[in-house]
Amino acid sequence: MEIEYIVNMLARWGHLLFGMTWIGLLYYFNFIQGGYFKSASPEGLADAKAKLAPEALWWFRWGAMFTFITGVILLYGVEKQGVMNSYIAVGAALGTFMFLNVWLIIWPNQKIALGMVEGDGAAAGGKALLASRTNTLFSGPMAFCMLAGPHFAGYGNLSHSMNAMYAALAVVVLLELNAIFGKQGPMATVRGVIVSSLVLTAIVVGILVYVK
């Protein structure tokens, strides 16, 4: 067995394991911890911020890091084999923005919000929450594109759908700009962000399937 096939398989395995860790914690933060923080007693909240949240954020950010690294390895293999398509390209873009949100927005601002470093905790918490909600928004279409790349036969051929790919990427970039400068909008609630993610998935897939 050639070494490149072994590396590719290990990268796929690692990408799945690290991705489950990362996205699982993303959903935990958005669907569970946020609600608990709002209803916890002062003592419980202080203990969670001091012990639970920093530990969970360690696994969260390094899960994101190694998901990204193994994804880059897989993307190199896809490009080398000449099987790149628009689903893979859009999925990779979504995953990259999600990774950057973790390390450049969520983690720096969570350190302030949790009192690990000095700063405006309320403002930092709002920035971290918006980026986290955006990552949850992106997770639906990102997962679909990951699966569609090799399995949605007949669709997303990059050589025949450049306009579709650019249109889908434009939507993603606009939403990422909102993550940096905008507001939560319908993503202010758990139900809202879940519905928004499903709607975004339908929009992205619709663009990639029907735009010529």
N, C-alpha and C positions, 0 to 999 in steps of 0.2 A: 504493500500500500504506500503510495507516494506521500511525502511529508506534507504537501500542501492540502491533501484531503484530510489528513489527521488534524492539521491546524484549523481547517474550515469547520470540521465537526466539533472540535473543542470550542471554537469561537461561537458556534450556534448554541451549544449546550450552555456555555457561560452567559451568552446573551439572554437566554431564556431565564436562567437562574437569577442573574443580577436584575433583569427586567421585572421579574415577579417581586423581588425584594423592593425595588424602587417604586413600582406602581402600586403595590400593596400598601406601602406606607403612605403614598400620596393619597390613596382613598381613605386610609385610616385618619390622616390629618383632617381631610375635608369632610368626611362623613361622620366621624366619631369624636375625635379629640376636640374639634371646634365647639361642638354642642356641649361637651362636658365642661370645657373652660367657662362657658356662659352660665352654667348651672351649679358649678362646684362651690363648696364652701371656701372662704378665704384661706383656711388652713390647707384644704385639699388642693386648691389652685396653686398656692405657693409651693407645695411639695412637688406637684406635677411639673411646674416650670423649672424647679431646681434639679429634679432627678429624671423624670420620665421623658420630657420633651428633648433635652439635649442628647440623651441616649438614642432616642428614635431618630433625631436629625442626623446623627453620625451615620447610622445605617442607611438613612435616606439619601444623603449626599454621596456617599461612596458607592451605594447601589447605582445611582445615576452615573457616576464616573465610569464604572466598569461596564455598565450597559453601553455607554457611549463608545468606549474603547473597543469592545468586542464588535459593536456595530460598524465601526470604521474598518475593522479587519474584514468583516463580511462584505461591506460595500466595495472594498478593494477587489475581493474575489469576484463579485458580481460584474464589476467593470472589466476585469481581466478576461472573464468568460464571454463578455459581450451580450449579457442577458439583462442589461439595465432596461427598465421601463418606467413609465410615468408614475405608477403606484409606488415603486421603490423610491424614486426621487422625492416625491411628496412626503412619503412616510419618513424618509431620512431627514428631510427639512423639519418636519414636525418634531421628531425626536431630538434634533440638534437644538432647536429653540427651547424645548423642555429642559434639556441638560443645562443650557446657558441660564435659563431662569432659575434653576436650582442654585447654581454656584455664584451667579452675579447679582441676583435679586433676593431670592428666598432666604438663603443662608446668611448673608450679611445683615439683612433686616431682622431676621429672627434672633440673631445674637443681641440686637438692641432691644427687641420686644421682650426677650426673656431676661433682660438685665445682665447679660454676660459682658456687654461693653456699654459704655455711656452713649446716650443719645435720646431722641424723642421716641419713646416707646410706642405711643399711640400711632404716630405717623408711620413708623417702621413696620408696625404690625399690619397696618392697612396695605402697605406696599407688598409685604410678603404674602398676604392673603390674596390680593388680586393676581399675583404671579402664580400662586398655588392653584387658584380657581382656573386660571388660563391653562395650566398644565393638565388639569382634570378635563377641561374642555377639549384640549388637543388629544387626549389619550384615546378617545373613541375612534376618530379618523386615522390616527397613527396606527392603532392595532389593526384596523381594517386594511390599511395600505400594506402593512407587513405581510398579512395573509394573502392579499390579492396579488401582490407582486409575482409570486410563483404559481398561484393556484387559480386566479381569475382569468382563465384562458380566453384569448380572443380580444381582451380589452387592455388598454393601457400601453400599447406598443409605442415606445418613445419616438420612434422614427415617423409615426403617423399621427402623433397627438401633442406636438409641441405647444400649440395654442392652448390646449386643454391644461397641460401641465403648468404653463405660465399663469393661466387664469386661476387655477387652484392655489398656486404659490402666492399670488397677489392677495387672495383672501386670507391666507395664513399670515402673511406679513402684516396686513392691516390689523388683524387680531393681536398679533404680537406687539405692535405699536400701542394698542389699547392696554396691553398688560403693563407697559412701561409708563404710559402717560394718561391712561383713561380711567374708566370706572368699572365696577362690577356689573352694573346693569342687571340682567336676568340671572346672573351667576351669584347673586347675593344669598341665595338659599341652596340647600343641597339638591332639592328637586329641580330648581332652576338650572343648575350647572349640569345635572344629568341630562335633562331635556335638551339643553343647549348643545351638549356634546353629540347627542343622537342626531339633532338637526344639522349640525356642522358635518357630521359623517355623511348624511344624505346629500348635502350640498356639494361636498368635495367629490363624492363618487359620481353624482349626477354630472358634474363638470367634466370629469375624466372620461365618462362614458359617452356623453352626448355632444360635447363641444368639439368641433372639427378644426 
